[in-house]
Amino acid sequence: MKGSNQKDKTDSETEPPSDQNSTPPVTPKPEEPTPPPTETPLPDETLPPSESDTPTPSITPEPGSAEQGKSLIVYFSCTDTTKKIAEYMQEITGADIYRIEPEVPYTAEDLNYGAASTRATREQNDSSARPAITGKVENMAQYQNVVIAYPIWWGQAPRIISTFLESYDFSGKTIVPVCTSHSSGIGSSATNLHALTDGSVTWLEGRRFSSTSTKEEVAQWLKDSGIQKLLVQNKEEPMERVFDFETKTVMLNSGYPMPLNGIGTYSLTGDTCVISVSEALKRGVRLIDTAYMYHNEEEVGRAVRESGIPREDIFVITKLYPNQFAEPEKAINDALEKLNLGYIDMMLLHHPGTDDIKAYKAMEKAVADGKIRSIGLSNWYVEELEEFLPQVTITPALVQNEIHPYYQENDVIPYIQKLGIVVQGWYPLGGRGHTAELLSDEVISTIAKAHGKSSAQVILRWNLQKGVVVIPGSSNPAHIQENTELYDFELTEEEMRQINALDRNEKHDWY
């Protein structure tokens, strides 16, 4: 949900003044004004941003408690700082967002700090002042948790925040104050706002940010304080992606279906790659995995174009390598040019590296531009995901990791799936130098014999039944065909248990 003028890009704040009109600021010191002559500075105004005078300790309600509900981020901003911080919080948590708009917009002259007669000065000196607001939050009752973000004006929240607080019933809700300033802490501004609500309102410890605060700083505070958990715990739970064994696809959280089995092209180059991908397409394979570092994007694109199969029926994944993260826009365009398929179905970051957030954000923009349909990650595990996800806007549609019976990731796979993200396994047959040992494993061989299937087919079916998409690589047409015949048998619970017991936590590559 958004308030009025949500897309307005003229708002650029450090506290007042405003740049929303043509009147230039009168005072050259825009950050921390001298208090008006009639107002005595409050004791906490000179304190560092340590969140002094916070009325109540931080509290994180447990899921399922009476304190749960939807979350809303409300902000008032005359320039960019508060707007920026509020939007960071919205992007990180997915909460709804609403902008407070004054009925009479503030001009730069209204916010001239040096003059005692200006509008903002008069309002701040009058504790009863309540500037009128245009618009309103629809159905405030649905929100249990409300973040209120505001700039510091003369050591306090603008009086329009008081108008907002007194315009709704906040009984039983949880409020998190957030301020922006040049140097003042949140201090008494939060205390005074707290006094405007009744005793049933829970006020959590807030935070002050400056005009130079980054999204990463906001994300770290949300995580460390427990407020992120509070704000996101009541969102609609991500829907785990369900494999459809009739259509042999899974619907990604991006809204696009992806085949459950495909072909990996690692180590396939030149004509061998073109022939292998062509053979896979002839045999019904519609998912192809490539990467910049495989040096075969051109060959994959050629095989797809020459297949005679409609482009929209083929799902192509490629990846950006860390040495491309510094110039991600160029890397994306290079991949588009090499593949020459009009668009990319899925682009992943190959593994974590310097500027991976920057590269992911470039992929997010490419999604908006129609160059890429879905985006995701490769070689990200629980710890990496916990750090990465709060910093991006689009939830990955896919995480691709090494997964096979000797390295099963039984803690990682459920974690990813519960986020509504599909898991895909590379090296499903053990990888180079290990395939023969895995295929001859007695447990797997015995199960394969019972079903009249190969060991490779049993391993791939085991992956599918765990909710893991498979992309085995091969240049052998017979093996490519074999790797597609996975849907005419099913492993029993006991057989799944037996294969699960083979886990050695034995990784076969360094990623």
C-alpha positions in Angstrom: 0.0 0.0 0.0 1.3 3.5 -0.8 0.3 7.0 0.2 -0.2 9.9 -2.0 2.7 11.0 -4.2 4.5 7.8 -3.4 6.6 8.1 -6.6 7.6 11.8 -6.1 11.3 12.0 -6.6 11.6 15.7 -5.6 11.7 14.9 -1.9 15.3 15.0 -0.7 15.8 15.4 3.0 18.3 15.7 5.7 15.7 17.3 8.1 14.1 20.5 6.7 14.3 22.4 4.4 12.4 21.2 1.4 13.3 21.4 -2.3 9.8 20.9 -3.4 9.4 24.5 -4.7 11.5 27.1 -6.5 12.2 29.2 -3.4 15.9 28.6 -2.4 16.8 27.8 1.2 17.6 31.0 3.1 19.9 29.4 5.7 23.1 27.8 4.6 23.0 25.2 7.4 20.4 22.6 6.4 21.3 19.8 8.8 21.0 20.7 12.5 19.3 24.1 13.1 19.8 26.3 16.0 16.8 26.1 18.3 14.3 28.9 18.0 14.8 31.7 20.5 11.7 30.7 22.5 12.7 27.1 22.9 15.4 25.7 25.2 17.4 22.7 23.8 16.4 19.4 25.3 19.2 17.6 27.2 19.5 14.7 24.8 19.9 16.8 21.6 23.7 16.9 22.0 24.0 13.1 22.7 25.3 10.8 20.0 22.8 8.5 18.2 22.6 6.0 21.0 18.8 6.0 21.2 18.7 7.6 24.6 15.5 8.1 26.6 13.8 5.3 24.8 10.6 4.6 26.7 10.5 0.8 26.6 13.0 -2.0 25.9 13.0 -3.9 22.6 10.3 -6.6 22.5 9.9 -9.2 19.8 6.5 -10.9 20.0 6.5 -14.6 19.4 4.8 -15.8 16.3 1.2 -16.7 17.1 0.9 -14.2 19.9 -1.9 -11.6 20.2 0.6 -8.9 19.2 0.9 -10.3 15.7 -0.6 -8.6 12.6 0.3 -6.8 9.3 3.0 -4.2 9.4 3.1 -0.7 8.0 5.9 1.8 7.5 4.7 5.4 7.8 7.0 8.3 6.9 7.0 12.1 6.6 9.7 13.6 4.4 10.4 17.0 2.9 13.7 15.9 1.4 15.3 12.5 0.6 16.7 11.2 3.8 13.6 10.0 5.7 12.0 8.8 2.5 15.1 6.8 1.6 15.3 5.1 5.0 11.6 4.3 5.0 11.9 2.7 1.5 14.9 0.7 2.6 12.9 -0.7 5.5 10.0 -1.5 3.1 12.3 -3.2 0.6 13.9 -5.3 3.4 10.7 -6.3 5.2 8.0 -6.2 2.5 5.8 -4.2 4.9 3.2 -1.8 3.4 4.3 1.8 3.2 2.5 5.1 3.5 3.7 8.6 3.1 2.3 11.4 5.2 1.4 14.4 3.0 0.6 17.8 4.6 -2.5 19.5 3.4 -0.4 22.6 2.9 3.0 21.6 1.6 6.0 23.1 3.3 8.1 25.5 1.3 11.8 26.2 1.7 10.9 29.5 3.3 8.5 27.7 5.8 11.6 25.7 6.9 14.0 28.5 7.2 15.7 27.6 10.5 17.1 31.0 11.2 13.8 32.9 11.4 11.6 32.7 14.4 8.5 33.7 12.4 8.6 30.9 9.8 5.8 28.3 9.8 7.9 25.3 11.0 9.5 27.4 13.8 6.1 28.5 15.0 4.7 25.0 14.9 7.6 23.5 16.8 7.3 26.2 19.5 3.6 25.3 19.9 3.0 21.9 21.4 -0.6 22.1 20.4 0.1 22.7 16.7 -1.4 20.0 14.5 -0.7 20.6 10.8 -3.5 19.1 8.6 -2.8 16.0 6.6 -4.3 15.1 3.2 -5.3 11.5 2.7 -5.5 8.7 5.2 -4.3 5.1 5.8 -7.0 2.7 4.6 -8.0 0.2 7.2 -5.5 1.0 9.9 -7.1 -1.7 12.0 -5.4 -4.4 9.9 -1.9 -3.2 11.0 -0.5 -4.5 14.3 3.1 -3.1 13.8 3.7 0.5 12.7 7.1 2.1 12.0 6.9 5.9 12.1 9.8 7.6 10.4 10.4 11.3 10.6 13.1 14.0 10.4 14.3 15.8 13.5 13.2 19.5 13.5 14.7 21.5 16.4 15.3 18.4 18.4 11.8 17.0 18.0 9.5 15.2 15.5 7.6 17.6 13.3 4.2 18.4 14.7 2.5 16.7 11.7 3.6 13.4 13.3 1.5 14.3 16.3 -1.4 15.0 13.9 -0.9 11.5 12.5 -0.7 9.7 15.9 -3.9 11.4 17.1 -5.8 10.6 13.9 -6.0 6.8 14.4 -6.6 4.3 17.2 -3.3 2.7 18.0 -4.6 0.7 21.0 -2.8 -2.6 21.4 -0.4 -1.9 18.5 3.4 -1.9 18.5 5.1 1.3 17.3 8.7 1.6 16.2 10.0 5.2 16.0 12.8 6.0 13.5 14.3 9.4 13.0 16.7 11.1 10.6 19.1 13.8 11.7 22.5 15.2 11.2 23.7 14.4 14.7 20.8 14.4 17.3 19.8 11.0 18.7 16.2 9.9 18.7 16.0 10.7 22.4 13.1 12.8 23.7 11.4 13.0 20.3 10.3 9.4 20.8 9.4 10.0 24.4 7.2 12.9 23.6 5.4 11.0 20.8 4.9 8.1 23.1 3.0 10.4 25.5 0.4 11.0 22.7 -0.7 7.3 22.8 -2.4 5.3 25.5 -0.8 2.8 27.8 -1.9 -0.2 25.6 0.5 0.8 22.9 4.0 -0.9 22.9 6.8 1.5 21.9 9.9 -0.3 20.9 13.4 1.1 20.9 13.9 3.2 17.8 16.9 4.3 15.9 18.4 7.5 14.3 19.9 7.4 10.8 21.7 10.1 8.9 21.7 11.2 5.3 24.6 8.9 4.6 23.1 5.8 6.1 23.1 2.8 3.7 20.6 0.1 3.1 23.1 -2.3 4.6 23.2 -0.3 7.9 19.4 -0.3 8.0 19.3 -4.1 7.3 21.8 -4.8 10.1 19.9 -2.8 12.6 16.6 -4.5 11.7 18.2 -7.9 12.1 20.2 -7.2 15.3 17.2 -5.5 17.0 14.7 -8.2 16.2 12.5 -5.7 14.5 12.9 -7.3 11.1 11.5 -10.5 12.5 8.6 -8.6 14.0 7.8 -6.8 10.7 8.0 -9.9 8.5 6.6 -12.6 10.7 3.0 -11.7 9.9 3.4 -11.5 6.1 1.7 -14.1 4.1 4.0 -17.2 4.4 6.0 -17.9 1.2 4.4 -20.7 -0.6 6.7 -23.7 -1.1 7.0 -24.5 -4.7 5.2 -27.8 -5.6 6.6 -30.1 -8.3 4.0 -31.1 -10.9 5.1 -34.5 -12.1 2.4 -34.5 -14.8 3.6 -31.4 -16.5 7.2 -32.0 -15.3 7.4 -28.4 -14.2 7.5 -26.2 -11.1 6.0 -22.7 -10.9 8.7 -20.2 -9.7 7.9 -17.4 -7.4 8.5 -15.1 -10.4 5.4 -16.5 -12.0 7.2 -18.6 -14.7 7.1 -22.4 -15.0 10.5 -24.2 -15.1 11.1 -27.8 -16.1 12.1 -30.2 -13.4 14.9 -31.8 -15.3 17.4 -30.4 -17.8 21.0 -30.6 -19.0 24.0 -29.0 -17.5 26.7 -27.8 -20.0 29.7 -27.4 -17.7 32.8 -28.7 -19.7 30.8 -28.9 -22.9 32.4 -26.5 -25.5 32.4 -25.9 -29.2 30.6 -28.3 -31.5 30.3 -30.8 -28.6 28.1 -28.4 -26.7 26.0 -27.6 -29.8 25.4 -31.3 -30.5 24.8 -32.2 -26.9 22.2 -29.5 -26.4 20.6 -30.3 -29.7 20.3 -34.0 -28.7 18.8 -33.0 -25.4 16.2 -30.8 -27.1 15.3 -33.6 -29.5 14.7 -35.9 -26.5 12.3 -33.5 -24.8 14.7 -31.6 -22.5 13.6 -28.0 -22.2 15.9 -26.8 -19.4 19.5 -25.8 -20.3 22.0 -24.6 -17.8 25.1 -22.6 -18.9 27.3 -19.8 -17.5 29.7 -17.2 -18.5 32.5 -19.3 -17.0 31.5 -22.3 -19.1 32.5 -20.3 -22.2 29.7 -21.8 -24.2 26.8 -19.4 -24.1 27.1 -18.8 -27.9 26.9 -22.5 -28.5 23.9 -23.0 -26.3 22.1 -20.1 -28.0 22.9 -21.6 -31.4 21.5 -25.0 -30.5 18.3 -23.4 -29.2 17.8 -21.2 -32.3 18.5 -24.1 -34.6 16.2 -26.6 -32.8 13.0 -25.4 -34.4 11.4 -25.4 -31.0 9.5 -22.2 -30.0 11.7 -20.0 -27.9 9.1 -19.7 -25.2 9.1 -23.5 -24.7 12.8 -23.6 -23.7 14.1 -22.4 -20.4 17.8 -21.2 -20.4 19.8 -20.4 -17.3 23.1 -18.6 -17.3 25.3 -17.1 -14.6 27.4 -14.0 -13.8 30.8 -14.9 -12.4 32.3 -12.7 -9.6 34.9 -11.2 -11.9 31.8 -9.6 -13.7 30.1 -8.2 -10.6 31.9 -4.8 -10.8 30.3 -4.1 -14.2 27.1 -6.1 -14.1 25.1 -4.1 -16.7 27.8 -4.9 -19.3 27.9 -8.5 -18.2 24.2 -8.9 -18.6 24.2 -7.3 -22.0 27.1 -9.6 -23.0 25.2 -12.7 -22.0 22.2 -11.5 -24.0 24.3 -10.9 -27.0 26.1 -14.2 -26.8 23.0 -16.3 -26.3 21.1 -14.2 -28.9 17.7 -15.5 -27.7 15.9 -12.3 -27.1 15.7 -12.7 -23.4 17.2 -14.8 -20.6 14.8 -17.1 -18.6 17.0 -17.2 -15.5 20.2 -15.5 -14.5 22.1 -16.5 -11.4 25.1 -15.1 -9.5 27.6 -17.9 -9.8 28.8 -17.7 -6.2 29.3 -15.0 -3.5 31.9 -12.4 -4.2 32.8 -8.7 -4.0 29.9 -6.5 -5.4 27.4 -9.4 -5.4 24.7 -7.1 -4.1 25.5 -4.6 -6.8 25.3 -7.3 -9.5 22.0 -8.7 -8.1 20.5 -5.2 -8.2 21.6 -4.9 -11.8 19.7 -8.2 -12.5 16.7 -6.8 -10.7 16.7 -3.8 -13.0 17.2 -6.2 -16.0 14.0 -8.0 -14.9 12.1 -4.6 -14.8 13.5 -3.9 -18.3 12.3 -7.3 -19.7 15.8 -8.6 -20.4 15.6 -11.3 -17.8 12.5 -13.1 -16.5 13.8 -14.7 -13.3 16.9 -14.3 -11.1 18.6 -16.3 -8.5 21.8 -17.5 -6.8 24.2 -20.4 -7.1 26.3 -21.7 -4.2 24.6 -19.7 -1.5 23.9 -21.5 1.8 22.0 -20.6 5.0 24.5 -18.2 6.4 25.1 -16.5 3.1 21.3 -16.2 2.4 20.6 -14.7 5.8 23.0 -12.0 5.1 22.1 -11.5 1.5 18.4 -11.6 1.3 17.6 -8.5 3.5 19.7 -6.4 1.1 17.8 -7.1 -2.1 14.3 -6.4 -3.3 13.4 -9.4 -5.5 13.4 -12.8 -3.7 15.5 -15.3 -5.7 13.4 -17.7 -7.7 16.1 -20.4 -7.6 19.2 -21.4 -5.5 21.5 -23.8 -7.3 23.9 -25.8 -5.1 25.9 -29.0 -5.2 23.6 -31.8 -4.2 24.0 -35.6 -4.5 23.7 -38.6 -2.2 27.1 -38.1 -0.7 26.5 -34.3 -0.1 22.8 -33.9 0.6 22.4 -30.4 2.3 19.5 -31.8 4.4 19.6 -28.6 6.5 19.9 -26.2 3.6 17.2 -27.5 1.2 14.3 -27.1 3.6 15.5 -23.7 4.6 15.5 -22.5 1.0 12.2 -24.2 0.1 10.4 -22.6 3.1 11.3 -19.2 1.6 9.4 -20.1 -1.5 12.6 -20.6 -3.5 13.2 -23.6 -5.8 16.3 -25.6 -5.2 18.3 -27.0 -8.1 21.2 -29.4 -7.8 24.4 -29.4 -9.8 26.7 -32.5 -9.7 23.6 -34.6 -9.1 25.6 -37.7 -10.1 28.6 -36.9 -7.9 30.7 -34.8 -10.3 33.9 -35.4 -12.1 36.0 -38.2 -10.6 33.2 -39.3 -8.3 30.4 -40.5 -10.6 31.6 -44.1 -11.0 31.8 -44.6 -7.2 28.4 -43.1 -6.7 26.7 -45.1 -9.5 28.2 -48.3 -8.2 27.1 -47.7 -4.6 25.5 -50.9 -3.4 22.5 -49.3 -1.8 21.7 -47.3 -5.0 22.4 -50.3 -7.3 20.1 -52.5 -5.3 17.3 -50.0 -5.5 17.9 -49.5 -9.2 17.7 -53.2 -9.9 14.4 -53.4 -8.0 12.8 -50.8 -10.3 14.5 -51.9 -13.5 16.2 -48.6 -13.7 19.8 -47.3 -13.8 21.6 -46.0 -10.8 21.7 -42.6 -12.4 17.9 -42.6 -12.8 17.4 -43.6 -9.2 19.7 -40.7 -8.0 17.9 -38.2 -10.2 14.5 -39.4 -9.0 15.6 -39.2 -5.4 16.5 -35.6 -6.0 13.1 -34.9 -7.6 11.2 -36.5 -4.7 13.2 -34.2 -2.4 12.0 -31.2 -4.4 15.3 -30.6 -6.1 15.5 -29.8 -9.9 18.2 -31.8 -11.7 20.6 -30.7 -14.4 22.9 -33.7 -15.1 25.5 -33.0 -17.8 26.4 -35.4 -20.6 27.5 -35.5 -24.2 26.4 -39.1 -24.7 23.0 -39.2 -26.4 22.1 -42.5 -24.7 22.8 -41.0 -21.3 21.0 -37.8 -22.1 17.9 -40.0 -23.0 18.3 -42.0 -19.8 18.4 -38.9 -17.7 15.0 -37.9 -19.0 13.2 -41.1 -18.1 12.4 -40.3 -14.5 8.6 -40.1 -14.3 7.5 -43.7 -14.8 8.6 -44.9 -11.3 8.6 -43.7 -7.7 10.9 -44.5 -4.8 9.3 -45.8 -1.7 9.8 -44.0 1.7 12.1 -46.8 2.7 14.2 -46.4 -0.4 14.4 -42.6 0.1 15.5 -43.3 3.7 18.2 -45.7 2.6 19.6 -43.1 0.1 19.3 -40.4 2.7 21.5 -42.5 5.0 24.4 -42.3 2.5 25.1 -38.7 3.3 28.8 -38.1 4.1 28.8 -34.3 3.9 31.4 -34.9 1.2 31.6 -31.9 -1.1 33.1 -32.6 -4.5 33.9 -29.0 -5.6 35.1 -25.9 -3.7 32.1 -23.7 -4.2 
